[in-house]
C-alpha cells in the first residue's frame, strides 16, 4: 500500500520599503518585494523546512509557521478522536394527562402548532403520507429556508402512549433517530425529547457535533414549551363516565378493509345506509357508529351503522338490528381518528382497576360514535369521538343515562 505523498507549503515573507517620488515633497509610495521565503514539507508525520533568507526575522517567521502547522495537525487528529454519534435530549413537565400530551405528538398534522422546526418557514411545503398518526405515519417537507431545507420523517415505533420513535432524513445529510418518552408524574406528564445523530467520518462534522447540544437543545426546549401551551389550550381528549346506553333501532352494513383504508370503507357504508334512509320512511336519530374486529389475515371487519327512529325492513346489503340496552364505560376522545386507540387503552386500564366483576364477556364488544362531522370542522383537535366498552354493573351502581 502506498503512503500519503509529501505535502508542501510555500510561504513568502514580504517586506515593504518606502520610496519618495522625486520632485514631489511629502509624497511616498510603497514598493513591495519578497525578501524571504520558506518551504514546509510534511511527510511521514515529520515537518522539515528549506529556506532562503534575506532578512533577520526569518527565525521568528519559521517558528510561527511551525506552530501553525502543529496546531492544524492537532485539530485534525483531535477531530478524528471526537465521537461520531451525538445525542441531544431535553425534558419538561407538561401540566396535562399523559393521554392528552400523546395525541399532538403522535398526530403529525399537529406538529405545525408546536414544533419550532415546522414554524420557522411559513412557506414550507408538506406532503403527507397515507398514515398521519401513530406507527407508520409520515410526511416530507421542502423549504428554501437555510435552517429547514428538505427532508422526511416517519414514526417507526409506538409503545402504547409511553414512547414514540421517529426516523428522520435530510437531503444531502446523514439521517437521525428521534424519540419521545412520556411518563406520569405528580404534576402531569414528563416528556423527554431526544435525537441521535451520525456526524459522519470526517473531523469537521465531529467538531460540529460539539455544538449540537446548544443548537438543537434550544429548539427542543422551545418546542416542549410550545407543546405545553398548545395542549393546555386544546380540549381535553379524554373524559370517562359510567353510563346506561338505551336500546335503539339501527341500520348497519358489514365489510372488510385494509387497516389503512378504514375511512374510505366507512364512507362507502354510510353512503349506502343514507341512500336506503332517503328511499324509505325512516329517519336517522343519532351519530354514525362503528365496530371493528381485526382478522388473522390482517384485514379489519367493519360494522358501520346509523340509529333510526323505528323498525325497518332492510335489504341484503343494508341490514336492520335492534340494539339492546347495556351499561358501559364511555370515553370522550378529541383528536384525529388515527389516535382513537388511546381511548380503548385507557378504558381497558380503567376496567382492570374496576376488577373482573365488571367485565362483560358475553355482551357486545366496544364501539365508536362519531359526534363531529369532519366536513363541518377542519380542526382535528375538535373532533369528538365517543368510545364505549360494555360492562357488568353491581347492584346499586349509579349510572348516567345516555340520551337516545
Protein Blocks (a to p, Z undefined) as FASTA:
>chain_A
ZZddddddddddddddddddehiahiacdddddfbdcddddeehiacdddddfbfklmmm
mmmmmmmmmmmmmmmmmmmmpcfbdcddddddddbdfklmmmmmmmmklmmmmpmklmmp
mmbccdddfblgdehiacddddfbfklopaddddfbdehjlbccdddddehiacdddddd
ddddfklpacdddddddebjbfklmmmmmmmmmmmmmmmmmmmmmmmmmmmmpccfbdcd
dddddddddddddddddfklmmmmmmmmmmmmmmmmmmmccdcfbdcdddddddfkopac
dddddddfbdcebjaklccdddddddddddddeddfklmmmmmmmmmmmmmmnopklpcf
kbccdddddfbafklmmblklpccdddddddddehiacddddZZ
